[in-house]
């Protein structure tokens, strides 16, 4: 087993928030913050690489970690999140939240650890389940026999009052701190889209929002170009860091109370590729085009010449 993988595992274990270890349950708890329950670190939490926040800063969100393979099923971790136009779920392009599901990695020791990941994900949901509710949504897809869990990324943020869009800003110190260290492709005015609906949606929000690139890094630690999200991430084995939030939605007036829904959301904090996707296409034949075609010659025979 490569020493690099063992070092990654030791580092994650040392964080106290690795969900491939049952001990994570001793370090986290759900806390009501605003209208949602958020998974936070316990006040007495103390890990090797964890600095305790000051009491004035309030509860600290727990940044869980795992090593997973990003599944090709339900893969929408793209620069436009698969947006195809406004709908009841996505009223505008600004609402796009690219997402992916994560499954068993085919690499030890994380392949074995994923059994614990599965147990911990289900335990974290159960601890926050609303009394009487039976429906759970958002985190674990209900329509598959192979366990996977979903995470997402909030791609756009509204500009704050007085904050200029990147194409309007010139020498603002506050704005430069955010964007000067990124290549132009990571700015909203250059952000890639892959269909007309997404292109038009992006134009409509360039003056009102800023883009927050997916915090996904390649094996060398470089921020992944948004044009390459699919090629770099779909099918890759990655170190994933994320937070958890829980909402409780009561049943409609004409439904029994048990039809209320517990919804769980995993938000990406960081992705780091450990092993890139494995592509196994057949070797393509070399294609040539002639300037002249003999009508008496078979195209098949011509291709074998």
Rosetta blueprint (number, residue, H / E / L):
1 X L
2 X L
3 X H
4 X H
5 X H
6 X H
7 X H
8 X H
9 X H
10 X H
11 X H
12 X H
13 X H
14 X H
15 X H
16 X L
17 X L
18 X E
19 X L
20 X L
21 X L
22 X H
23 X H
24 X H
25 X H
26 X H
27 X L
28 X E
29 X E
30 X E
31 X E
32 X E
33 X E
34 X L
35 X L
36 X E
37 X E
38 X E
39 X E
40 X E
41 X E
42 X L
43 X L
44 X L
45 X L
46 X L
47 X L
48 X L
49 X L
50 X L
51 X L
52 X L
53 X L
54 X L
55 X H
56 X H
57 X H
58 X L
59 X L
60 X L
61 X E
62 X L
63 X L
64 X E
65 X E
66 X E
67 X E
68 X E
69 X E
70 X E
71 X L
72 X L
73 X L
74 X L
75 X L
76 X L
77 X L
78 X L
79 X L
80 X L
81 X L
82 X L
83 X L
84 X L
85 X L
86 X L
87 X L
88 X L
89 X L
90 X L
91 X L
92 X L
93 X H
94 X H
95 X H
96 X L
97 X L
98 X L
99 X E
100 X E
101 X E
102 X E
103 X E
104 X L
105 X L
106 X L
107 X L
108 X L
109 X L
110 X H
111 X H
112 X H
113 X H
114 X H
115 X H
116 X H
117 X H
118 X H
119 X H
120 X H
121 X H
122 X H
123 X H
124 X H
125 X H
126 X H
127 X H
128 X L
129 X L
130 X L
131 X L
132 X L
133 X L
134 X L
135 X E
136 X E
137 X E
138 X L
139 X L
140 X L
141 X L
142 X L
143 X L
144 X L
145 X L
146 X L
147 X L
148 X L
149 X E
150 X E
151 X E
152 X E
153 X L
154 X L
155 X L
156 X E
157 X E
158 X E
159 X L
160 X L
161 X L
162 X L
163 X L
164 X L
165 X L
166 X L
167 X L
168 X L
169 X L
170 X L
171 X L
172 X L
173 X H
174 X H
175 X H
176 X H
177 X H
178 X H
179 X H
180 X L
181 X L
182 X L
183 X L
184 X H
185 X H
186 X H
187 X L
188 X H
189 X H
190 X H
191 X L
192 X L
193 X L
194 X L
195 X L
196 X H
197 X H
198 X H
199 X H
200 X H
201 X H
202 X H
203 X H
204 X H
205 X H
206 X L
207 X L
208 X L
209 X E
210 X E
211 X E
212 X L
213 X L
214 X L
215 X L
216 X E
217 X E
218 X L
219 X L
220 X L
221 X L
222 X L
223 X E
224 X L
225 X L
226 X H
227 X H
228 X H
229 X H
230 X H
231 X H
232 X H
233 X H
234 X L
235 X L
236 X L
237 X E
238 X E
239 X E
240 X E
241 X E
242 X E
243 X E
244 X E
245 X E
246 X E
247 X E
248 X E
249 X E
250 X L
251 X L
252 X L
253 X L
254 X L
255 X L
256 X L
257 X H
258 X H
259 X H
260 X L
261 X E
262 X E
263 X E
264 X E
265 X E
266 X E
267 X E
268 X E
269 X E
270 X E
271 X E
272 X E
273 X E
274 X E
275 X E
276 X L
277 X L
278 X L
279 X L
280 X L
281 X L
282 X L
283 X L
284 X L
285 X L
286 X L
287 X L
288 X L
289 X L
290 X L
291 X L
292 X L
293 X L
294 X L
295 X L
296 X L
297 X L
298 X L
299 X H
300 X H
301 X H
302 X H
303 X H
304 X H
305 X L
